[in-house]
Amino acid sequence: MAHTHSHGSGHHHDHHHGHVHHSHDPATPHPAQAAPWSILRMTVATRVAAAVAVSAGLWGIVWLAMR
């Protein structure tokens, strides 16, 4: 004896509650976006200056924490 039944309940469940719809396939990564700045576009001197500035800032935090 076969038992058959329907799962149709007359209403539709939509699970996209305000989410932004992506236009690319989920298996592919996001397309590249233009960055306002890039460390790869900086000159060597600018990179060294940025590294020194970040290092000085971090050492300043360490100095304040040790006081």
A tleap script that builds the chain and sets N, CA, C and O, in Angstrom:
source leaprc.protein.ff14SB
mol = sequence {
  NMET ALA HIE THR HIE SER HIE GLY SER GLY
  HIE HIE HIE ASP HIE HIE HIE GLY HIE VAL
  HIE HIE SER HIE ASP PRO ALA THR PRO HIE
  PRO ALA GLN ALA ALA PRO TRP SER ILE LEU
  ARG MET THR VAL ALA THR ARG VAL ALA ALA
  ALA VAL ALA VAL SER ALA GLY LEU TRP GLY
  ILE VAL TRP LEU ALA MET CARG
}
set mol.1.N position { 0.850 -1.176 0.000 }
set mol.1.CA position { 0.000 0.000 0.000 }
set mol.1.C position { 0.897 1.241 0.000 }
set mol.1.O position { 1.712 1.436 0.901 }
set mol.2.N position { 0.731 2.052 -1.004 }
set mol.2.CA position { 1.534 3.260 -1.152 }
set mol.2.C position { 0.842 4.430 -0.490 }
set mol.2.O position { -0.369 4.613 -0.607 }
set mol.3.N position { 1.641 5.216 0.207 }
set mol.3.CA position { 1.094 6.398 0.885 }
set mol.3.C position { 1.607 7.635 0.162 }
set mol.3.O position { 2.819 7.847 0.110 }
set mol.4.N position { 0.742 8.441 -0.386 }
set mol.4.CA position { 1.144 9.667 -1.074 }
set mol.4.C position { 0.490 10.855 -0.402 }
set mol.4.O position { -0.652 10.782 0.051 }
set mol.5.N position { 1.216 11.932 -0.345 }
set mol.5.CA position { 0.672 13.164 0.204 }
set mol.5.C position { 1.397 14.351 -0.410 }
set mol.5.O position { 2.494 14.210 -0.950 }
set mol.6.N position { 0.778 15.512 -0.325 }
set mol.6.CA position { 1.322 16.731 -0.916 }
set mol.6.C position { 1.853 17.639 0.180 }
set mol.6.O position { 1.274 17.739 1.262 }
set mol.7.N position { 2.973 18.303 -0.121 }
set mol.7.CA position { 3.543 19.267 0.818 }
set mol.7.C position { 3.197 20.697 0.447 }
set mol.7.O position { 3.725 21.628 1.055 }
set mol.8.N position { 2.345 20.895 -0.508 }
set mol.8.CA position { 1.947 22.241 -0.911 }
set mol.8.C position { 1.040 22.855 0.130 }
set mol.8.O position { -0.024 22.310 0.421 }
set mol.9.N position { 1.442 23.984 0.699 }
set mol.9.CA position { 0.651 24.601 1.760 }
set mol.9.C position { -0.023 25.885 1.298 }
set mol.9.O position { -0.699 26.543 2.088 }
set mol.10.N position { 0.148 26.250 0.043 }
set mol.10.CA position { -0.540 27.428 -0.465 }
set mol.10.C position { 0.180 28.732 -0.231 }
set mol.10.O position { -0.314 29.776 -0.659 }
set mol.11.N position { 1.337 28.727 0.435 }
set mol.11.CA position { 2.089 29.965 0.602 }
set mol.11.C position { 3.561 29.706 0.307 }
set mol.11.O position { 4.043 28.575 0.368 }
set mol.12.N position { 4.263 30.800 -0.018 }
set mol.12.CA position { 5.649 30.709 -0.464 }
set mol.12.C position { 6.557 31.310 0.608 }
set mol.12.O position { 6.291 32.395 1.124 }
set mol.13.N position { 7.619 30.600 0.930 }
set mol.13.CA position { 8.596 31.112 1.894 }
set mol.13.C position { 9.743 31.761 1.133 }
set mol.13.O position { 10.414 31.108 0.334 }
set mol.14.N position { 9.964 33.042 1.382 }
set mol.14.CA position { 11.065 33.754 0.748 }
set mol.14.C position { 12.132 34.019 1.800 }
set mol.14.O position { 11.883 34.719 2.781 }
set mol.15.N position { 13.303 33.467 1.598 }
set mol.15.CA position { 14.369 33.587 2.588 }
set mol.15.C position { 15.371 34.678 2.242 }
set mol.15.O position { 16.520 34.610 2.678 }
set mol.16.N position { 14.974 35.667 1.482 }
set mol.16.CA position { 15.845 36.797 1.154 }
set mol.16.C position { 15.283 38.043 1.829 }
set mol.16.O position { 14.682 38.899 1.180 }
set mol.17.N position { 15.483 38.128 3.114 }
set mol.17.CA position { 14.920 39.226 3.889 }
set mol.17.C position { 15.843 40.429 3.858 }
set mol.17.O position { 16.629 40.630 4.784 }
set mol.18.N position { 15.760 41.224 2.816 }
set mol.18.CA position { 16.528 42.457 2.756 }
set mol.18.C position { 17.989 42.280 2.419 }
set mol.18.O position { 18.749 43.245 2.490 }
set mol.19.N position { 18.409 41.085 2.055 }
set mol.19.CA position { 19.805 40.884 1.709 }
set mol.19.C position { 20.081 41.424 0.310 }
set mol.19.O position { 19.227 41.376 -0.575 }
set mol.20.N position { 21.295 41.939 0.133 }
set mol.20.CA position { 21.688 42.449 -1.174 }
set mol.20.C position { 21.935 41.256 -2.087 }
set mol.20.O position { 22.632 40.313 -1.714 }
set mol.21.N position { 21.366 41.303 -3.272 }
set mol.21.CA position { 21.536 40.207 -4.231 }
set mol.21.C position { 22.837 40.389 -4.989 }
set mol.21.O position { 23.070 41.439 -5.588 }
set mol.22.N position { 23.693 39.364 -4.965 }
set mol.22.CA position { 24.959 39.418 -5.693 }
set mol.22.C position { 24.744 38.917 -7.109 }
set mol.22.O position { 24.013 37.952 -7.332 }
set mol.23.N position { 25.381 39.571 -8.059 }
set mol.23.CA position { 25.171 39.218 -9.451 }
set mol.23.C position { 26.172 38.179 -9.943 }
set mol.23.O position { 26.083 37.733 -11.087 }
set mol.24.N position { 27.129 37.784 -9.093 }
set mol.24.CA position { 28.083 36.776 -9.529 }
set mol.24.C position { 27.721 35.429 -8.922 }
set mol.24.O position { 26.965 35.348 -7.954 }
set mol.25.N position { 28.279 34.371 -9.513 }
set mol.25.CA position { 28.015 33.018 -9.037 }
set mol.25.C position { 28.626 32.846 -7.649 }
set mol.25.O position { 29.721 33.353 -7.406 }
set mol.26.N position { 27.960 32.154 -6.736 }
set mol.26.CA position { 28.513 31.996 -5.382 }
set mol.26.C position { 29.875 31.300 -5.348 }
set mol.26.O position { 30.650 31.510 -4.415 }
set mol.27.N position { 30.171 30.483 -6.343 }
set mol.27.CA position { 31.446 29.768 -6.353 }
set mol.27.C position { 32.601 30.643 -6.810 }
set mol.27.O position { 33.759 30.283 -6.596 }
set mol.28.N position { 32.320 31.778 -7.431 }
set mol.28.CA position { 33.381 32.663 -7.900 }
set mol.28.C position { 33.616 33.774 -6.901 }
set mol.28.O position { 32.688 34.174 -6.198 }
set mol.29.N position { 34.845 34.286 -6.821 }
set mol.29.CA position { 35.117 35.374 -5.874 }
set mol.29.C position { 34.488 36.681 -6.329 }
set mol.29.O position { 34.050 36.818 -7.471 }
set mol.30.N position { 34.454 37.626 -5.421 }
set mol.30.CA position { 33.920 38.934 -5.756 }
set mol.30.C position { 34.799 39.594 -6.809 }
set mol.30.O position { 36.014 39.399 -6.804 }
set mol.31.N position { 34.219 40.357 -7.696 }
set mol.31.CA position { 35.043 41.068 -8.677 }
set mol.31.C position { 35.918 42.111 -8.000 }
set mol.31.O position { 35.565 42.646 -6.949 }
set mol.32.N position { 37.047 42.391 -8.604 }
set mol.32.CA position { 37.982 43.364 -8.040 }
set mol.32.C position { 37.348 44.747 -8.016 }
set mol.32.O position { 36.628 45.136 -8.935 }
set mol.33.N position { 37.632 45.482 -6.942 }
set mol.33.CA position { 37.107 46.832 -6.822 }
set mol.33.C position { 38.282 47.796 -6.719 }
set mol.33.O position { 39.319 47.466 -6.144 }
set mol.34.N position { 38.111 48.976 -7.274 }
set mol.34.CA position { 39.164 49.984 -7.257 }
set mol.34.C position { 39.385 50.481 -5.835 }
set mol.34.O position { 38.457 50.968 -5.189 }
set mol.35.N position { 40.605 50.358 -5.353 }
set mol.35.CA position { 40.945 50.839 -4.023 }
set mol.35.C position { 41.358 52.303 -4.112 }
set mol.35.O position { 42.027 52.695 -5.068 }
set mol.36.N position { 40.972 53.121 -3.130 }
set mol.36.CA position { 41.380 54.526 -3.163 }
set mol.36.C position { 42.894 54.677 -3.024 }
set mol.36.O position { 43.463 55.657 -3.505 }
set mol.37.N position { 43.545 53.726 -2.380 }
set mol.37.CA position { 45.001 53.716 -2.294 }
set mol.37.C position { 45.438 52.263 -2.219 }
set mol.37.O position { 44.672 51.393 -1.807 }
set mol.38.N position { 46.654 52.015 -2.612 }
set mol.38.CA position { 47.190 50.664 -2.566 }
set mol.38.C position { 48.655 50.730 -2.198 }
set mol.38.O position { 49.402 51.548 -2.735 }
set mol.39.N position { 49.069 49.868 -1.280 }
set mol.39.CA position { 50.487 49.842 -0.895 }
set mol.39.C position { 51.348 49.389 -2.072 }
set mol.39.O position { 52.539 49.695 -2.128 }
set mol.40.N position { 50.738 48.654 -3.021 }
set mol.40.CA position { 51.500 48.187 -4.179 }
set mol.40.C position { 51.825 49.322 -5.143 }
set mol.40.O position { 52.761 49.217 -5.935 }
set mol.41.N position { 51.049 50.415 -5.077 }
set mol.41.CA position { 51.302 51.554 -5.963 }
set mol.41.C position { 52.243 52.578 -5.343 }
set mol.41.O position { 52.645 53.530 -6.011 }
set mol.42.N position { 52.599 52.394 -4.068 }
set mol.42.CA position { 53.486 53.347 -3.392 }
set mol.42.C position { 54.934 53.127 -3.829 }
set mol.42.O position { 55.328 52.015 -4.182 }
set mol.43.N position { 55.708 54.196 -3.798 }
set mol.43.CA position { 57.143 54.057 -4.050 }
set mol.43.C position { 57.785 53.420 -2.827 }
set mol.43.O position { 57.172 53.345 -1.762 }
set mol.44.N position { 59.016 52.964 -2.985 }
set mol.44.CA position { 59.721 52.334 -1.869 }
set mol.44.C position { 59.888 53.328 -0.721 }
set mol.44.O position { 59.713 52.966 0.443 }
set mol.45.N position { 60.225 54.573 -1.040 }
set mol.45.CA position { 60.412 55.595 0.001 }
set mol.45.C position { 59.101 55.824 0.765 }
set mol.45.O position { 59.111 55.985 1.986 }
set mol.46.N position { 57.989 55.839 0.053 }
set mol.46.CA position { 56.695 56.041 0.714 }
set mol.46.C position { 56.354 54.853 1.595 }
set mol.46.O position { 55.803 55.020 2.683 }
set mol.47.N position { 56.682 53.650 1.126 }
set mol.47.CA position { 56.423 52.450 1.936 }
set mol.47.C position { 57.249 52.470 3.213 }
set mol.47.O position { 56.748 52.145 4.289 }
set mol.48.N position { 58.519 52.854 3.092 }
set mol.48.CA position { 59.394 52.928 4.278 }
set mol.48.C position { 58.881 53.989 5.238 }
set mol.48.O position { 58.844 53.763 6.448 }
set mol.49.N position { 58.483 55.142 4.714 }
set mol.49.CA position { 57.953 56.204 5.571 }
set mol.49.C position { 56.674 55.744 6.274 }
set mol.49.O position { 56.484 56.036 7.454 }
set mol.50.N position { 55.795 55.031 5.567 }
set mol.50.CA position { 54.567 54.527 6.179 }
set mol.50.C position { 54.891 53.505 7.257 }
set mol.50.O position { 54.267 53.501 8.318 }
set mol.51.N position { 55.861 52.638 6.992 }
set mol.51.CA position { 56.249 51.634 7.984 }
set mol.51.C position { 56.832 52.284 9.232 }
set mol.51.O position { 56.544 51.858 10.351 }
set mol.52.N position { 57.661 53.327 9.038 }
set mol.52.CA position { 58.239 54.051 10.180 }
set mol.52.C position { 57.134 54.735 10.982 }
set mol.52.O position { 57.162 54.721 12.212 }
set mol.53.N position { 56.166 55.329 10.293 }
set mol.53.CA position { 55.067 56.008 10.986 }
set mol.53.C position { 54.229 55.018 11.789 }
set mol.53.O position { 53.877 55.291 12.936 }
set mol.54.N position { 53.909 53.876 11.196 }
set mol.54.CA position { 53.122 52.861 11.915 }
set mol.54.C position { 53.916 52.339 13.107 }
set mol.54.O position { 53.367 52.168 14.196 }
set mol.55.N position { 55.203 52.087 12.904 }
set mol.55.CA position { 56.046 51.599 13.989 }
set mol.55.C position { 56.134 52.615 15.121 }
set mol.55.O position { 56.045 52.246 16.292 }
set mol.56.N position { 56.309 53.892 14.782 }
set mol.56.CA position { 56.370 54.936 15.807 }
set mol.56.C position { 55.059 55.018 16.579 }
set mol.56.O position { 55.055 55.185 17.799 }
set mol.57.N position { 53.953 54.899 15.862 }
set mol.57.CA position { 52.655 54.915 16.540 }
set mol.57.C position { 52.492 53.753 17.500 }
set mol.57.O position { 52.006 53.927 18.617 }
set mol.58.N position { 52.900 52.563 17.065 }
set mol.58.CA position { 52.800 51.394 17.948 }
set mol.58.C position { 53.732 51.517 19.147 }
set mol.58.O position { 53.358 51.150 20.261 }
set mol.59.N position { 54.954 52.033 18.930 }
set mol.59.CA position { 55.859 52.236 20.050 }
set mol.59.C position { 55.319 53.302 21.000 }
set mol.59.O position { 55.534 53.222 22.210 }
set mol.60.N position { 54.619 54.302 20.458 }
set mol.60.CA position { 53.983 55.307 21.314 }
set mol.60.C position { 52.933 54.676 22.221 }
set mol.60.O position { 52.827 55.028 23.396 }
set mol.61.N position { 52.163 53.751 21.675 }
set mol.61.CA position { 51.156 53.049 22.487 }
set mol.61.C position { 51.846 52.232 23.579 }
set mol.61.O position { 51.390 52.211 24.722 }
set mol.62.N position { 52.950 51.556 23.228 }
set mol.62.CA position { 53.688 50.771 24.219 }
set mol.62.C position { 54.240 51.696 25.291 }
set mol.62.O position { 54.174 51.372 26.477 }
set mol.63.N position { 54.785 52.842 24.895 }
set mol.63.CA position { 55.368 53.784 25.850 }
set mol.63.C position { 54.292 54.304 26.820 }
set mol.63.O position { 54.525 54.412 28.024 }
set mol.64.N position { 53.109 54.623 26.266 }
set mol.64.CA position { 52.019 55.095 27.137 }
set mol.64.C position { 51.549 54.002 28.091 }
set mol.64.O position { 51.234 54.274 29.250 }
set mol.65.N position { 51.505 52.764 27.599 }
set mol.65.CA position { 51.048 51.658 28.448 }
set mol.65.C position { 52.051 51.365 29.562 }
set mol.65.O position { 51.663 50.891 30.630 }
set mol.66.N position { 53.318 51.635 29.331 }
set mol.66.CA position { 54.355 51.331 30.340 }
set mol.66.C position { 54.479 52.431 31.385 }
set mol.66.O position { 55.134 52.232 32.409 }
set mol.67.N position { 53.862 53.590 31.148 }
set mol.67.CA position { 53.977 54.684 32.107 }
set mol.67.C position { 53.191 54.428 33.357 }
set mol.67.O position { 53.186 55.259 34.265 }
savepdb mol mol.pdb
quit
